[in-house]
Amino acid sequence: MTGHISEEASLEEITESLYDQGATDGLPVIPPTEERVEEMLRGTDRPRDEVLGHLGNRDDPITVEGLATNAVMAGCKPIHLPVLIAGVEALADPASNSIQFSVSTGSWAYFWLLNGPVRDMLNVQCGTGAFGPGFRANRTMGRALGLAYKNTTRLHPGVKDMAVLGNPFKYSLFAGENEELNPWDPYHVTHGYDAEESTITLGGPNSFIGWTPYRNDAEHVVEGMVYHMSPNMFGKGHEVDGLHRGTIIHALNPYNAEELDEEGLTKREVKELLCESARVPKYKYARGGLGKDALETYPGNSLTPTLKQVYDPEHVKVLVIGGGGRVNAVIGRSIGGPVTKRIEFPDDWDALLDTYRVDPSWVKDDQFYD
């Protein structure tokens, strides 16, 4: 993408020009005029020419201004920029493995999770329809981060992005955790952050399977979690920078999470149960990605017709997301991280919120959490 856009061109002309450059995701964009980019930069105290990180296999640098330009195109507001900066830092972290799930033939996606006070500040949807359409913060921030990676690395389908099928979640799998209805510690606290810190987490999964338990009790919820991990979802021991390349993410609705908690199960114990119970036939396990040679390296494979699907509780991540109802999802396998980054806010943050925060009239007071 070349420079800022002239304010004299029409919306149609700008959209066609940017599409011709390969700078869009195929949808119309907000023209990134100099005035709009300047306004977006109000969302941070960091210098516009600061390099936030390097993306792709050529270590292409992305600056604060480059990110702000993509944020404008995606429809973001200046108050979204602190989240996007932390998101780019996650993408640039080698432990995220973002290069593989951006270019691989495996058709992976970007999975984004927000925790902490930022969810309420920005009206990030955590409850009913958290992964669905209709909520500006969820949709535009996920899109902006996808555009930022694409435009920084010049990632085009069939040129660098070699995904055989592509993935509809590549720019849209973005939600907040429903901490208010979570019976356990939220995700970021489990991973060493304070409850009052705001964080963004990045993973790289390739599938999303929704499911409901046969009965709404702890036994059947755990049974459903095990059953709905397809054979291509596995937690294996290969690590890079201390993080696992095979991670399975379980998104539980608040009701089913509460039923597990009432049975006395901690989040850690739920993950341990999955490690003990999840087993698949050898031939399915090999097709899932370990390969025939790997079968010889795992204990017990010569004694039983099945193999463990998850080898360590840390290969499983358990989140609480969604609203009323008992529908859950298993998301994975993730081949990136997950990695978590702290979100930092500019000095005039409260004034920015007063200026740019919008509370739509159709949103109920408790809709973002319940």
N, C-alpha and C positions, 0 to 999 in steps of 0.2 A: 504494500500500500504506500502510495507516494504522497507525503506531505498532508497539509490540511486542504479541505475542500472549499472552493469558491462559493460565497454566499449568493452569487448571482445565478448559479445553475439551478434548474428546477429539481424537485425531489425525484422525478422520474429519470432525469439525466444523471443525477448523482448515483442513484441505485444502479443504473445500467453501467456506468463507468466503473464503479467498485466491483460489480459482478464480473465485468470483463477482465479486471485485474486479478480475479480470484480472491478478493478480499472480503467476501461475505459468506454466510452459511447457506445461501440460496434464498433467504427471506429478505424482504425490504429492511433497510437500516435507517437510523437517524443520521443525517449528514454530519460528519465530524468537522464542522467549521472551526476556525480559530477561536471564535467567541465561545462556542459550546465546550471545546476542550479546555479553555482557560477557566470556565466555570467549573468543570469537573475537577480541576486541580485544586479547587477550594477544599476538597475532601481530604487533603493531606498536608502536613508540614514538610514533607520530604522534598528535596530539590527535583525539579522536573527532569533533569538529565541524569539523575541517579540510576545506576543499573541495579535492578532488583534481582537479577539472576540471569542464567544462560539456559536456553531451551534447545532441545533437538540434538541431533548427532553432530551438528557443526558448531555447537555452543553459541548460538545466536543470542546476543544480548537483548533484553527487554528493559526499557526505561520506564520511569514513572509516567512520562508523557505518552509513550507508546501504549501503555496500559490504559491511560485515560482516554485516548483516542478510540480504542476498542470498546471501552465502557460506554462512551457516547453512542457509538454505532448500535450497541446492544439495547439501548434504552434505559441505562442506569442513571441514578442521581448521584451527586457528589457524596452523599452519606453512605453510598455503597462502596466507595473507593477503598476505605481501610480494609474491608473484607477481601476485596479483590487483590490488594497488595499482599496480604497474607496468603491468599490462594496461589498467587504466582510464586511466592517463596516456597510453597509446597510443591508446585510443579517443577521448580528448579532444583529441588533437593534430590540428589541421586538415589536416595533411599525410596523415593516415590515410584521409581521405575517408569516415569511418565513417557519416556521415549518409546518404550516397548508397547504400552497400550495406546499410544498415539499412532503408531505406524504399522503394527503387526497385522498379519492376515487374519488374526483371531477375532476381529470385530469387537474390541473392548470399548468400554465407556469410561467417562469420568464420574466418580461418585463423590459428592460433597456433603459434609455434615457440619452444621453449626451448633455450637454450644455456648452457654453463658448468657449474660445480659443483652448481648447484641441481638439476640432473637426478638426480644420485645421492642428494642429500640427501632428496629427496621421492619417490624411486622413480618418477620420470617415465619412462614407457615410450618407448624410442628404438629398440628392436630389433623382434623378431617381434611382429606385430600392433599396431604403434605407434598406428595410427589406429583400431584396433578396440576392442571392448568388453573389460571385465574389469579395468581398472586405475584405481584410485580417483583418483589425482592428475590423470590426463589427462581423465577424464570429468567429475569434479566441478568442476575449475577452469574448463574450457570452458563448462560449464553456468552457473556462477556469473557469469561475465562477460557471458553472454547475458542472464541474468535482470537483472543490474545495469543494463544498457543499457535493456532493456525497461521495467523498473519506474521508472527515473529519468525516462524520456521519455514514459511511458504509451503505449508502442508496441504497438498491437493490430492484428491482421490485418484488412485492409479499412478501417481508420480512418487509421492512419499507415503501417503496413507494407503496402505495396501490391504485394508480390511476387505475380505472376500464378500461379505454381505453388508457391512456397515452396521451401525448400531443406533437405534432411535434415541437412546439415552446419552449419546455422546456429549450433548450440551445441556441436558435437562434433568439429570438425576441429582437434585439439589434440594435439601430440606434441613430443618432444625430438629433436634431431639426434643421430645415432649417431656422436659424435665419436671414440669409441674405435676404430671400424672405418672412419673417414674417411681416405682417403689424402691429402686436401688440408687446408688450413686450414678450421676450422669456419665456419659462416655469420657469427657475430658478429665473429670475427677479420677475415674478409674485409671487414667493414663498419666497421672501425676500433676495435673493442674488444679488450681484453686477454683472453687465453685463460682466465685465472682469474676474470674477471668473469662474473656471471650476467645473462642478458638474456632478454627476451621480445620477439618480433616479431609484428606484426599485418599481415595482408593481407586483401583482400576478393574472393576468387574466386567463380566461379559453376559450376564443374564439376571433376570428378575422374575422370581416365581412366587405368585400369590397363592395363599392357601388358608383354609380354616380347619380348626381341630375337629375331630369326630365328636368329642364331648368337651365341654368347657371345664376341665379340671386339670390339675398339674400333670398327671400321668399322660393324658392324651395330648397336652400341649407339647411336652417333650417328645412324645412319640411322633407328632406331626413335624417337629423341627428336624428330627432324624430322617423321617421318610421323604421329606421334600428336598433334601440335599441330593440333587441328581449326581450320577457317577462322575460327571466332569467337574464337580465341586469337591476339592480335596485340600486338606491342610498338610503339606509335606514339609520336611525338615530343612530344605535348602534355604539359606539365609544370605542376605546382602546387607551389610552395615547393621546387623542385628535385627533386621526386619524380615518377615517371612514372605516368600513369593507366592505362596498359596494360602489365602485367607478367605474364610467364609463369613459373611455378614448376615446376621439374623435381625430383622426389624420386627419387633413384637408390638402388638397393640397394647394400650395401657391395661385393658381388662385381663388379658391372658397373662401379662407380666405380673399383675396383682395376684392372680390365682397361684402362680409359682411362688411368689413371695409369701402368701398366706400359708403355703405348705411348708414354709421354713427354708426354702431354697434360696441361697445367695446367687448372684450372677456368676460367680466363679464356680459354684457347684453345678449350675446348669451347663456351663461349658464343659466341666469334667464329665457330666453324664453323656454329653454328645461324643466326647472322646471315647468313652467306654462302649457306647451303643452303636455308633455309626459304622457299619461294615457293608462292603459291596463285593459281589463276585469278582474273581480275578480278571475274567475277560472284560468286564465292564470297567474295572479300575484301570487296566492298560489303555483302553480306548479313551478314558477320561484325561489322559495326558502324561502319565508317568512313563509309559512305554514298556515294551516287553523286558528290556534289560533291567529296568528298575524293580521288577517283580522279585528278582533274585537278591535284592539288597534289603528287603523288609522282613522283619522277624515273623515267623509263623506261617509264611506262605507255602511251605511244603507240608504243613500239618492240617490245614483247613482249606475249604474251598472259597473262603472269603478273606478279605484284608481290611485292616482298619482304614477308615476314610480320613480321620483326623488324629494326629499324633501328639498334639500338645494343646492345652486349653487356649494358649495365646494364638493358635491358628483360627480361633473362632471369636468374632466380635458380636456382642449382643447389645442392641439399641432398643429404645422405646419410642415409637413414632406412631402418629395417627390419632383418630378420635373415637367416637362411639361405634361399637361393633367389634367383631372378633375375627378380623381378617389380618393375616400376617404376611410377611414376605421373607424369602431367603435370597440374598443377593451375592452372586459370586460365580466362579472363584475370582478373587481379586489377585492380580499379579503385581500390584503396586502397594507398597507400604503395609497398611495405611500409615500416613504421616500426619501429624497434627502441628499446627502453627498458631502462636498467640497473635491476636488481632490488637493492634495499637491504634489509638485514636488521636486526632490533632487537638491542639490546645483549645480551640474554639468549638469543640464538639457539640456542646449543648446548644449553641447558637445555630449551628448547622442543622441540628435536628428540628429546631423551631422553624427554620426556613423551608426545609425540604421534606420533612416527614408528612405523609398523607394517610389519613385514616378514612378509607372509603365508607360511604354511608351504608353499603350493603353488608359490611362485615359486622358480625355480632361481637359484643365485648369479649366473649370468651372463645371465639371461633379459632383463634390461633393456637389454643392449647387443648381444647376439649371437643 
